[in-house]
Amino acid sequence: MWETEDPQSAANRETTVEQEPLSRFLLKFTLFEAMIAAPYHAQTYGLPAAILEPLLSTLRPVPLSPFLPAHDAARFFVAPGLITAVSTDGTTAGISFAALHRGTLTALLDYGFRWFRFDG
């Protein structure tokens, strides 16, 4: 004989509410994994956050909350063939770029950033 759950105990059971839909998390995870798997990368850190505006205005923001915890909260931006993750505390910033083609990164040299890694 199958046991059925008492409706009262089902109502009393604690329910958990998802803070963010799974589909949003999966999209952010996919962007993060695509960055890791990309063949060409560029990274810089310790930049004044104020100088990012000209660069970020050329990219399309991905309207999702940061992927990682607050100590390394990265917001994603995209352009054709390019994924960008920007981490900032409001005063300094770190940027990581991932590209399918080396030439996509070459245009970043015009911004005069001090590069930690540059495959372009």
N, C-alpha and C positions, 0 to 999 in steps of 0.2 A: 504494500500500500504506500502511495506517495504522501509525503507530509506536505501540507500546505502551510504557508507562512501566515501567521495571525496578522490581520490588517493593522491592528494597534501596534504590534512590534515593528511592522514595516514603517509606520508613520514615525515611530520614535527613533528609528535608526538614523545615525548621523549621515547627512549627505554632504558631499564635497562639491564645491563649485569651482570649475576650472577658471583660473585667472585669465587665461588667454586661450582662444580656440586652438585646437591641435593643428589646424591647417596653417595658421599664422606661424606657429612654432616651426612647422616643417618647412615653410618657405624660407624663414631665416636660417634654419639649419642647412638647407640646400644652398643658399647663397654663401654661407661660411665654407661649406665643403667645396663648392666651385672655386672659391678663392684658393684653397689649399691645392686643388688639383690643377690649377692653371699653369701653363708652362713658363710664363714670364711674370716677374714680380718687381715691385718697387716699394720701398718703405722709408719713412722718415718719422722722426719723433722730436719732441721738444720745440715744436714750432709755436710761435705766438698765435693763439686762436684767431686773432683779428685779421691775419693775412690769408685766412682760408676762404673768405667770401668770393674773391674772383674765381677761384678754382671750383668751389661748390656751386656757383651760379651756372657753370657749364655742364653740370651733372644733374641727373634726375634722382631726387630722393626716393627711397623705398619707404612708404609710410607705415613703418612698423616700429614698435618699441625696441629698445636695444636688445641684442641677442644674449649677451653675457651679463653677469652681475655688475653692479654699479662701479666697482673698482676697475673694470675694463669694459665699460659699456660702449659698444660699437654700433654706430648707425651706418646703414648701407646706402650707397649711392651707385647709380649705374649709368653707363653710356654704351653705345654700340661696341661690343667686344671688350668691355672694361667693367670690373666690379671694384668698388672702393669701400673700405671700412674706415670710418673716422671715429676716434676716441678722443674726447676732450673733457676737461674739468672746468671749462669756461675761460681759462687763461692760457693753458698750453694744450697742444694737440699732437696726436700721432695719427698718421695716415698710412694705410696699406692699400696697394693697388695690385690687381691681378688682371692679366690680359691674355687673350688668345694669340695675339701677334705682337712681336717685338716693336714694330712701328707704332703701335697704339701708345706705348709708353714714351716714345720720343718726344711727343708734344708736351709732356710734363716738364721737360728741361727748361722751357720758357718761363716757368714760375720761379726759378732760382732757389729751390729748396736745397738744403743740405741732406744728401741721401745717405741712409744707412745701408741700403741695398738698392741696386738699380740694374735691371736686366735689359734695358732698352738700348 
